Amino acid sequence: MKTLKRTLVSAMLLTALAAQAHSSHTGGIHTPANPAIDAAFDIVHTRIAKEGNYAVFHIAVAGKAGQSRPSKVGTLAGSTAFSYVWPTTIDPAAVGFDHNAGILAFAVTAHPDFDDTPLYDENGDGNLNNDGDLWHSHWVVLKPDDACGKGKLKVVDIAPGAKPALPRTWPGLPILIDSPGYSPVFNDSTLEVRVPFADLGGRADLGFDGVTAALRVNTSVHSPLLCVADVFKVASGALTLPGKLGQ
């Protein structure tokens, strides 16, 4: 009888866990796994959900999210950043950039050769300038630039002498990037970031996609400064931004 009870309890727990896992991957964009892609970047589900006053940015991968990070090269020039990215239809003006400046994307990145979150001490050691190797969040504005490779995107450069609109947490780099300090949370195969909904400009009709990619700093550290060098996977397959908030 005890064995039967234990079997029943185990079955109930497994059913509950399966239901929980299934519910965590409802809505959004579902993408088949691809064994040819590093499992840490092989997107299988992308979603932005509204929970109370927050938008929850969610990506699930076939392997362990956040497990792979770039190797250190020792210099800013030629260094690499790995990224989980949600390109959106939000106007960049919603987060403090100029109207129609490009494609506004939310990104979670890691890069051991430089720190671009000067307001935050992610590793808690009292030094604000040595945390780039830890996963952290950004808003970036993207545009195509063939200087990065035909049809490839870059983070939009700020030309010398130009005075574009910039968010108050702009980290001082000559590109359209913001370091808002939202904390990414990794849990096995998933990555989630909670962003105050008001910070999205209240856009309930936003569209989105999911991308994993490597970005590279130009070896001359000049325009273009930061190119999307390698795209590992696009959730929609073609960057069509088909996802809808809360759906």
C-alpha positions in Angstrom: 0.0 0.0 0.0 2.8 2.4 0.9 4.5 1.7 -2.4 1.3 2.4 -4.3 0.9 5.7 -2.4 4.5 6.7 -3.2 3.9 5.9 -6.8 0.8 8.0 -6.9 2.5 10.9 -5.2 5.4 10.7 -7.7 3.0 10.6 -10.6 1.2 13.7 -9.3 4.4 15.6 -8.8 5.6 14.8 -12.3 2.2 15.8 -13.7 2.4 19.1 -11.8 5.9 19.8 -12.9 5.1 19.0 -16.5 2.0 21.3 -16.3 4.2 24.1 -14.8 6.8 23.7 -17.5 4.2 23.7 -20.2 2.5 26.8 -18.8 5.8 28.7 -18.6 6.2 28.2 -22.4 2.7 29.3 -23.5 2.1 32.1 -25.9 4.8 34.0 -27.7 7.0 32.5 -30.5 7.7 28.7 -30.5 10.8 27.6 -32.5 12.0 24.0 -33.1 15.3 23.1 -31.6 18.3 22.9 -34.0 21.1 20.5 -32.9 23.5 22.4 -35.1 23.3 25.5 -32.8 25.0 25.8 -29.4 22.2 24.6 -27.1 22.8 27.7 -24.8 21.7 29.9 -27.7 19.2 27.6 -29.5 16.0 29.5 -28.9 12.9 27.4 -28.5 10.5 30.0 -27.0 10.3 33.8 -26.9 7.7 35.8 -25.1 7.0 39.2 -23.5 4.2 38.9 -21.0 2.6 41.6 -18.9 2.4 40.8 -15.2 0.9 43.6 -13.1 3.1 46.7 -13.7 5.9 44.8 -15.4 6.7 43.4 -18.8 8.5 40.1 -18.4 11.0 39.4 -21.2 11.4 35.6 -21.6 13.6 33.4 -23.7 14.0 29.6 -23.3 16.7 27.6 -25.1 17.4 23.9 -25.7 20.2 23.8 -23.3 21.3 25.8 -20.2 20.7 29.6 -20.7 23.7 31.8 -20.0 26.2 28.8 -19.9 28.3 30.1 -22.7 30.2 33.4 -22.5 32.9 34.8 -24.8 36.6 34.2 -24.2 38.6 37.2 -23.0 41.0 38.7 -25.6 42.5 41.4 -23.4 41.6 44.4 -25.4 38.4 46.4 -26.3 39.3 46.3 -30.0 38.2 43.0 -31.5 36.4 41.8 -28.4 33.1 39.9 -28.5 29.8 40.2 -26.6 27.3 37.3 -26.5 23.7 38.4 -26.4 20.1 37.3 -25.9 18.0 39.9 -27.7 14.4 40.9 -28.1 14.1 43.3 -31.1 10.8 45.3 -30.7 8.5 47.6 -32.5 8.8 50.2 -29.7 9.8 53.6 -30.8 13.3 54.4 -29.3 11.9 57.6 -28.0 10.0 55.6 -25.4 13.2 54.9 -23.5 15.0 58.2 -24.2 16.5 58.1 -27.6 15.4 60.1 -30.7 12.1 59.3 -32.4 12.6 56.7 -35.2 16.3 56.4 -34.5 16.3 52.7 -35.5 15.1 49.3 -34.2 14.8 49.4 -30.4 16.0 46.1 -28.9 16.3 44.9 -25.4 19.4 42.8 -24.8 21.1 40.7 -22.1 24.8 40.6 -22.8 28.1 39.4 -21.4 31.6 40.5 -22.5 34.7 40.0 -20.4 36.9 42.7 -22.0 34.9 45.9 -21.1 32.3 47.2 -18.7 29.4 49.3 -20.0 27.3 49.5 -16.8 29.2 52.2 -14.9 26.4 52.9 -12.5 26.1 49.4 -11.2 28.4 47.0 -9.3 27.1 43.6 -10.4 29.7 41.5 -8.7 29.5 43.5 -5.4 33.3 44.1 -5.1 33.1 47.9 -4.8 34.5 48.4 -8.3 32.0 49.7 -10.8 34.2 49.0 -13.8 34.9 45.2 -13.8 31.5 43.6 -14.3 31.2 43.2 -18.0 31.7 39.4 -17.9 28.5 39.1 -15.8 25.2 39.0 -17.7 23.5 42.4 -17.7 20.8 44.3 -19.6 20.7 47.0 -22.2 18.5 48.9 -24.6 20.2 49.3 -27.9 19.2 50.9 -31.2 20.0 48.9 -34.3 20.4 49.7 -38.0 21.8 47.9 -41.0 25.3 48.8 -42.0 27.2 47.0 -44.8 30.5 48.0 -43.1 29.6 45.2 -40.6 29.0 42.8 -43.5 26.4 42.8 -46.2 22.9 43.1 -44.6 24.2 43.0 -41.1 23.1 45.2 -38.2 25.1 47.5 -35.9 24.4 49.4 -32.8 23.9 52.9 -34.1 27.0 55.1 -33.8 27.0 58.7 -32.4 28.9 60.9 -34.9 31.5 63.2 -33.4 29.8 66.5 -32.4 26.3 65.0 -32.7 24.0 65.6 -29.7 21.2 62.9 -30.0 18.6 62.3 -27.3 20.0 59.9 -24.8 18.6 58.1 -21.7 19.8 59.2 -18.3 21.5 55.8 -17.8 23.5 56.1 -21.1 26.9 54.6 -20.2 29.0 57.1 -22.1 29.9 55.0 -25.2 29.6 56.7 -28.6 26.7 54.5 -29.6 22.9 54.4 -28.9 23.0 52.1 -25.9 21.4 52.4 -22.5 22.3 50.5 -19.3 19.1 50.6 -17.2 20.1 48.1 -14.6 17.3 45.6 -14.9 18.5 42.2 -13.5 18.5 39.1 -15.7 17.4 35.9 -14.0 18.7 32.6 -15.4 16.9 29.4 -14.4 18.2 26.3 -16.2 16.9 26.7 -19.8 15.2 30.1 -19.3 16.2 33.7 -19.1 13.7 36.3 -17.8 14.0 40.0 -17.1 11.3 42.1 -15.4 11.0 45.6 -16.8 8.6 48.2 -15.5 5.8 48.5 -18.1 5.9 52.3 -17.8 9.5 52.2 -19.1 8.2 50.8 -22.4 6.1 53.9 -23.0 3.0 52.0 -22.1 2.9 50.3 -25.5 0.4 47.4 -25.1 0.5 46.7 -28.9 4.3 46.1 -29.2 5.7 43.4 -31.5 8.9 41.5 -30.8 11.2 38.7 -31.9 14.0 36.7 -30.3 17.6 36.6 -31.3 20.8 35.1 -30.0 24.0 36.6 -31.4 27.6 37.6 -31.0 28.5 41.3 -31.4 32.0 42.4 -32.1 33.9 45.6 -31.4 35.6 47.0 -34.5 39.3 46.5 -34.4 39.8 50.2 -35.0 37.3 51.0 -32.3 35.7 53.4 -34.8 32.4 53.7 -36.7 30.9 51.2 -36.8 31.9 50.6 -33.2 29.7 47.5 -32.4 28.5 45.1 -35.2 26.2 42.2 -35.0 28.9 39.8 -36.3 27.2 36.4 -35.9 23.5 35.6 -35.5 23.1 32.2 -33.8 19.3 32.0 -34.2 16.2 34.1 -34.9 13.1 32.9 -33.2 10.8 33.8 -36.1 13.4 32.6 -38.7 13.4 36.0 -40.6 13.3 38.8 -38.0 9.6 39.6 -38.8 8.8 40.6 -35.1 5.6 38.5 -35.1 5.3 38.2 -31.3 2.7 40.3 -29.5 2.8 41.4 -25.9 0.8 39.1 -23.7 -0.2 36.7 -26.5 
